[in-house]
Amino acid sequence: MTADTIETIREAVSRVTGRDFAGIGPQDPLNLDSINRITLIVELEHLFQKALDTDQATPEAFDTLASLGAFVDSQG
């Protein structure tokens, strides 16, 4: 995954949660609740122009920016 991917995801997480994630590193915990995760899937599908398989969207995929980036990259 690229730095651009991480930055796009960081901005999406900030929009969805209403919290500032500017200073968070790729491996720092995001602590997203289930509503944030669902909303984020829709947002990421729009931003990356691809369908994300919700069966593969485990809670662990939403742990960090890096794990979210890996999840998005794995979705073809």
MODELLER restraints for C-alpha pairs under 7 A, 6 or more apart:
rsr = mdl.restraints
at = mdl.atoms
rsr.add(forms.Gaussian(group=physical.xy_distance, feature=features.Distance(at['CA:1:A'], at['CA:69:A']), mean=6.23, stdev=0.5))
rsr.add(forms.Gaussian(group=physical.xy_distance, feature=features.Distance(at['CA:1:A'], at['CA:70:A']), mean=6.72, stdev=0.5))
rsr.add(forms.Gaussian(group=physical.xy_distance, feature=features.Distance(at['CA:1:A'], at['CA:73:A']), mean=6.71, stdev=0.5))
rsr.add(forms.Gaussian(group=physical.xy_distance, feature=features.Distance(at['CA:5:A'], at['CA:69:A']), mean=6.56, stdev=0.5))
rsr.add(forms.Gaussian(group=physical.xy_distance, feature=features.Distance(at['CA:6:A'], at['CA:65:A']), mean=6.25, stdev=0.5))
rsr.add(forms.Gaussian(group=physical.xy_distance, feature=features.Distance(at['CA:6:A'], at['CA:66:A']), mean=6.99, stdev=0.5))
rsr.add(forms.Gaussian(group=physical.xy_distance, feature=features.Distance(at['CA:6:A'], at['CA:69:A']), mean=6.20, stdev=0.5))
rsr.add(forms.Gaussian(group=physical.xy_distance, feature=features.Distance(at['CA:9:A'], at['CA:65:A']), mean=6.76, stdev=0.5))
rsr.add(forms.Gaussian(group=physical.xy_distance, feature=features.Distance(at['CA:10:A'], at['CA:21:A']), mean=6.39, stdev=0.5))
rsr.add(forms.Gaussian(group=physical.xy_distance, feature=features.Distance(at['CA:10:A'], at['CA:65:A']), mean=6.70, stdev=0.5))
rsr.add(forms.Gaussian(group=physical.xy_distance, feature=features.Distance(at['CA:12:A'], at['CA:43:A']), mean=6.82, stdev=0.5))
rsr.add(forms.Gaussian(group=physical.xy_distance, feature=features.Distance(at['CA:13:A'], at['CA:40:A']), mean=6.78, stdev=0.5))
rsr.add(forms.Gaussian(group=physical.xy_distance, feature=features.Distance(at['CA:14:A'], at['CA:20:A']), mean=5.48, stdev=0.5))
rsr.add(forms.Gaussian(group=physical.xy_distance, feature=features.Distance(at['CA:14:A'], at['CA:21:A']), mean=5.75, stdev=0.5))
rsr.add(forms.Gaussian(group=physical.xy_distance, feature=features.Distance(at['CA:16:A'], at['CA:36:A']), mean=6.41, stdev=0.5))
rsr.add(forms.Gaussian(group=physical.xy_distance, feature=features.Distance(at['CA:16:A'], at['CA:39:A']), mean=6.74, stdev=0.5))
rsr.add(forms.Gaussian(group=physical.xy_distance, feature=features.Distance(at['CA:16:A'], at['CA:40:A']), mean=6.34, stdev=0.5))
rsr.add(forms.Gaussian(group=physical.xy_distance, feature=features.Distance(at['CA:17:A'], at['CA:36:A']), mean=6.45, stdev=0.5))
rsr.add(forms.Gaussian(group=physical.xy_distance, feature=features.Distance(at['CA:26:A'], at['CA:64:A']), mean=6.16, stdev=0.5))
rsr.add(forms.Gaussian(group=physical.xy_distance, feature=features.Distance(at['CA:26:A'], at['CA:65:A']), mean=4.78, stdev=0.5))
rsr.add(forms.Gaussian(group=physical.xy_distance, feature=features.Distance(at['CA:26:A'], at['CA:66:A']), mean=4.92, stdev=0.5))
rsr.add(forms.Gaussian(group=physical.xy_distance, feature=features.Distance(at['CA:27:A'], at['CA:64:A']), mean=5.38, stdev=0.5))
rsr.add(forms.Gaussian(group=physical.xy_distance, feature=features.Distance(at['CA:27:A'], at['CA:65:A']), mean=6.49, stdev=0.5))
rsr.add(forms.Gaussian(group=physical.xy_distance, feature=features.Distance(at['CA:27:A'], at['CA:66:A']), mean=5.99, stdev=0.5))
rsr.add(forms.Gaussian(group=physical.xy_distance, feature=features.Distance(at['CA:28:A'], at['CA:64:A']), mean=5.71, stdev=0.5))
rsr.add(forms.Gaussian(group=physical.xy_distance, feature=features.Distance(at['CA:29:A'], at['CA:63:A']), mean=5.50, stdev=0.5))
rsr.add(forms.Gaussian(group=physical.xy_distance, feature=features.Distance(at['CA:29:A'], at['CA:64:A']), mean=5.03, stdev=0.5))
rsr.add(forms.Gaussian(group=physical.xy_distance, feature=features.Distance(at['CA:30:A'], at['CA:63:A']), mean=5.68, stdev=0.5))
rsr.add(forms.Gaussian(group=physical.xy_distance, feature=features.Distance(at['CA:30:A'], at['CA:64:A']), mean=5.44, stdev=0.5))
rsr.add(forms.Gaussian(group=physical.xy_distance, feature=features.Distance(at['CA:31:A'], at['CA:63:A']), mean=6.72, stdev=0.5))
rsr.add(forms.Gaussian(group=physical.xy_distance, feature=features.Distance(at['CA:45:A'], at['CA:51:A']), mean=5.53, stdev=0.5))
rsr.add(forms.Gaussian(group=physical.xy_distance, feature=features.Distance(at['CA:45:A'], at['CA:52:A']), mean=6.28, stdev=0.5))
rsr.add(forms.Gaussian(group=physical.xy_distance, feature=features.Distance(at['CA:52:A'], at['CA:75:A']), mean=6.09, stdev=0.5))
rsr.add(forms.Gaussian(group=physical.xy_distance, feature=features.Distance(at['CA:61:A'], at['CA:67:A']), mean=5.11, stdev=0.5))
rsr.add(forms.Gaussian(group=physical.xy_distance, feature=features.Distance(at['CA:61:A'], at['CA:68:A']), mean=5.36, stdev=0.5))
rsr.add(forms.Gaussian(group=physical.xy_distance, feature=features.Distance(at['CA:61:A'], at['CA:71:A']), mean=6.12, stdev=0.5))
rsr.add(forms.Gaussian(group=physical.xy_distance, feature=features.Distance(at['CA:62:A'], at['CA:68:A']), mean=5.47, stdev=0.5))
